Amino acid sequence: MDAFQKEIDERTNLTSSNKFELLLFRLGSDPHGVRSELFGINVFKIREIVPMPAITKAAGTQSPMLGMVNIRGQIISVIDLPAVVGCTPKTGLNILLVTEYARSTQAFAVESVDEIVRLEWSQVLSAESKAGGNFVTSIARLDDEMQGSRLAQVLDVEQILHEIMPKERDMEIAGMEHIKLKPGAVIIAADDSKVARSLVESGLTAMGLPFLMHKTGKEAWEKLLEISKETKAQGVPITDRVAMVLTDLEMPEMDGFTLTRNIKRDEGLKAIPVVIHSSLSGSANEDHVKNIGADGYVAKFVIEDLTKAIAHALGK
């Protein structure tokens, strides 16, 4: 038990140095049958990895849903991950990845699991402007080299779940109460998931909050430095221009932990409230968020909770 707890502590402490662990797995060959690509999911999302159990297929179940499994008394929906991304398993669906994501539990069927690798977030680049598919949020360089590195496609689980089970993921935004900011102030927001950005944008718009959206923590940090330089030249407080920062935790190049820590350590920026909005739930993450000075933490995607967290942070 002591060794197990030590492993958990070490994994949690990785966030102090802009690092994380990625579970690598394979889904089979691409549509052309040429090669078997590596895919990845943050280890923090994985509750357990189990050999493929018996699946019960309910009437009317359609691909990519495979059915349901009973794992120690909990009924969990199973998603055919190769079918989602267009791969064909050569040896079948042999492994189940049970994940906890955005307040829900689901299982992804995969062909095989390779290994767990420890990476710097600087080794992970946004895939949206590159060759990433609809369900790939970023590309990880596994060998920390600019040339000749192995690559893994990091899947956008939020996008996958939103498209497969949209009714369970949509935020109810009608009739939201507006929150007023100082004239000219905006919220700096950052999230690497396309669907998450869309939902957050809808929520902030419904609350009448002006915002600038970014795809990575690095982009948000560079924008903050730019605004800080302008406000110093004008002799006005940074909070006249930036009312709050709303950030995800998992992001390419710079994660939300590092972004928050940078803000709270900077004399010119530390007065800006920071709210973490993440699908990575759990007491370990929440405790670490408090330790780095964030002003709020809310799990995705419940607009009422997000509204309360924003209002509380702005009130502080």
C-alpha positions, 0 to 999 in steps of 0.5 A: 500500500505504501508503494502504491501511494508513493506512485500516486504521489509521484504521478500527481507531483509531475504537474509541478514540473509541466510533466505528465504520463501518457498511456500508449495503445494501439487500435489496429491498422489505418483504413489503407491497412498500412500501419498500426499507429500509436495513440495516447490518453493521459494516465490521470483519466484511466481508472483501470485496464482490464482484459476484455470481459463479456459485453452485453449488447442492448437492443438497438445498440449501434456502432461505435457503441458495443454495449455494456459490461459489469465491472464489480457491480457497476454497469459501464458503456463500452465504446469501440475506439477503433471504429471511432477513429477508422482503424481495423484491429488485426487481433480483435478488441482485447483490452478495455480502458475504463476511464473517468472523464467529465463526471462520468465513467465509460470504457474504450475497447482497444486492440492492445496497450503498449506502455506508459511514458513520462513526457514534458508538455513541451513535447506535445504540440497542438494538432489542429493546425497540422494533420490531426484528424477530428478526434486528435487534439495533439501530437506527442513526440515520445523521444524528446527530439525534434528529428526522428522522434516517435509520434503518438496521437493524443485523442480528444476524448471530449470530442469523442464523447460529445459526438457519440453521446451529445445529449449527455454532454451539452450544457443548458445555457438558456436564461443564464444570469449575466455577470458584469465586468469592468468596461474593457475587461475580458476573460482569458480562456484556454482549452485544447479540445474543440468541443470544450472550447465551443461549450465554454464559449457558449457558456461565457456568451450566455453569461454576457462575458467577453473573452479571448479563447486560446488553444494552449496554456502557452498561447494564453500565457503569451497573451497575458504577457502582452496585455501586462506590457500594455497596462504597465505602459499605460499605468493601469492595473492588469485587472482593468484588462483581464478580469479572470483566467479560465483554463483547462489542465491538459494542454499542449506546450504548457498545461493549466497547472504551469499556467496558473503557477506562472500567473500567481508567481508574477507580481504583475499578474497574481491579482488575476483570479484563475479558475480551473475548468477540467475533466480531470476530477478527483481530490488529488487534482483539486488539492494540487489546484489549491496548492498552486494558488488557483481561485476555483476548480470546477469539473466539466461540463455543468454550466451552473457549476461553472457560473458559480465558480466564475462568480465566486472568483470575480467576487473575491 
